Amino acid sequence: MRRMSRRGFTIAAAAMVAGLTAAGDAAAVPGRVPSRRELRGMWLATVANRDWPSKPGLTPAQQRAELIGHLDTAVRRRLNAVIFQVRPTADALWPSPFEPWAECLTGVQGKHPGWDPLGTAVAEAHRRGLELHAWFNPFRIANHTDPSRLVPTHPARLHPDWVVPYGGKLYYNPGLPEVRRFVQDAMLDAVRHYAIDAVHWDDYFYPYPVAGQVFDDDDAFARYGGGFPDRAAWRRDNIDRLVREMAGRIRRVRKHVQFGISPFGVWRNASTDPLGSDTRAGVQTYDDLHADTRGWVKKGWLDYICPQLYWNIGFTVADYGKLLPWWADTVEGTDVRLYVGEALYKAGDPAQPAAWQDPAELSRHLTYAKGFPQARGHVYFSAKEVGVDKIGAMARVVADHYQKPAKPPR
């Protein structure tokens, strides 16, 4: 396909949005058989028992039944991939030699749950024809700032110099080489021991900014920041190293395992950088999270990128209709697949703009995305909403776009 300029994408985007506004869902073609593979995924979050388990302390049989229920829901919705959060807060949903059992399972960090959730998830997903992407959070330790609440053997207690409290949470310091090596080792243990289909990271690198607070990495910057023009450049290099090193190590351990990242949807605003998107977002991953998401794509470090485009078509500050063409242009000419993170959780939420009260909003996203061959699928946040489907937005997507099964890209 001839490469389309960003201006061309913008013109095409505007035309398609106008058509969608006028014709509603008329452009959707019920029963259309996909002409190529596409990812149809859902995130299954475990942090703070967001999706699963429904509460800590359930019996192994109850936990297993709930997990199987989510997988069956994915099949019923004609999805083909589940992104399962297996390391939510520097802990594990498998018997890891590096980190304790996750608190979300039993209510007690480090307590054996009586079964192997990750092993079961892999086996049961594959039995149902689903890919299982293991979702890890690299640096978050805890959703509180009290190290004494961690088990005594927790690496964060054994190495207090690795830890930075910030914004009411505890984080590992990305500026320490030993930290970057450790978190990679902890994640790669799952790659070695389970037939997962992908390693998946979310949007948390350096933490989101908190007004009036400073992420205290002065000592690490003094030791390792020489040669960088400023602290921001050094921090970006730390995250670049983490991504590049992990990509290489995954391929050495199991070369067929994919590596994907799901960042916040805005790399940089065009007002900050002419290469950026036509947005006015308050957060820019390059500047605020020190994550050069565009650079990772251009350097080919990833198998897929799944930006969280959690806004409606026409949203003033960050328009889905402008961000999707920007990301399509970003992956064009690379071997990195583009999947689109979709905010199913907003559908029917009275706190959200009017567009999200319309059950057809998400279906319009998929209709629009058909105009961009670079977009190879969609992932929905998250499993609870895929099942409950408050206003029928997911059912509308299935009816309009998923009448036939599809296999994930490879």
C-alpha positions, 0 to 999 in steps of 0.5 A: 500500500502506498504510504499516506501522509499524516495530512492525508490521514487527517483528511480521510479521518475527517471525512469518515467521521462526518459520514459516521455522524450523518449515517450513524451505524449505516456503514457497519456491515453485519455479517461481514467476514474479516478478510484478514486476521484481527485481534479481539481482546479484553483486559482481565485486571486483578489489581485491587480485585478490579475484575477477578477474583471478585473478592480476596479469600475465595476458595480455589474452586470459586476462584477457578470457576470465576476465571473460567467464567471470564474466559467463557464470556470472551468466547461468547463475545467472539473474542480471541485473546485475554490479557491477564494481569499476573503481576499487578503490584510486584507480586505474582499469580504463579509460584514465583521464586522472585516475588510473593503470591499476590494479595488479591487472591487470598487477602494475605500477600505471600499466602499460597492460594492452593492452585496455580492461576496463571497455569490454569489460565493458559491451559483453559484459554488455549483449550477455548482457542484464546490467546493468553497474554500475560500482563505485567506492571514493571515498577509498581510495588504497592498502592500504599506507602507503608513498606511494613505492610509487605511480607518480610521477604518482599524484595522491596523490604530486602532492598529499601534503597530500590524503593521510592514513595510517590503519590500515595504508592510505592515504586521501584526506582527505574533509574537503578540498573539492578532494579531494571534487571530484577523486574525483568528476571521476575517477569521472565520467570513466567515466560520460561515456565508457561506457554503464554502467547505474549508479554504485555505491559500497560501504561505505567512507567515513571508514575503519572504526575501528582501535583506538588510531589517529587519523584525522589531519584536524586541519588540515582541521577547523581550516580548514573545521569552523567552525560545526559542533558537533563533528568528527563532525558536520563529517565527516558533512557532508563525506560528505553533500556528496560524495553529494549533489554526485555525485548531481546531477553524474551526472544532468547527465552522463547522466540515465539512469545510476542511483546506488546505495550499498551501506553496512554494514547498521547505520545506528545501534543503537536503544540509540544512537538510537530511530530505529535498528534492534534491533541491537547492532552494534559499528559504526554507519555514522552514528557510525563511518564518518560516513555518514548512510545513512538520511538519504540515503534520506530525502532522495532522493539515491539511486536505490537502497540495497543494505545489506550484511545479511551476517548469518543469520536469528536472529543475536543481534547483528545479525539479518537478520530484524530488519534487513530490516524496518528497511530496508524501513521506511526506504525506505517512502514514498521513491523509493529502491529497496531491494536486499539485500546477501547474504553468499554468501561465508559459506556453508560457511565453517567459521569462520561460525556454524552457520546458514551451514553450511546450504545453505538459509540464503540461500534462506530470506533470499529467502523472508523478503524476499518478505513485504516489497514494498519489497525489490526484489532481492538482490546476492551477494558475490561473483563467485567464490562465485557460480561455485564455490558451495562447499555449493550455497547459490547453486544452492539460491537459483536453484532456489527463486527464480530458475527464470524470468529477470527484468528489473531494476527501473527 
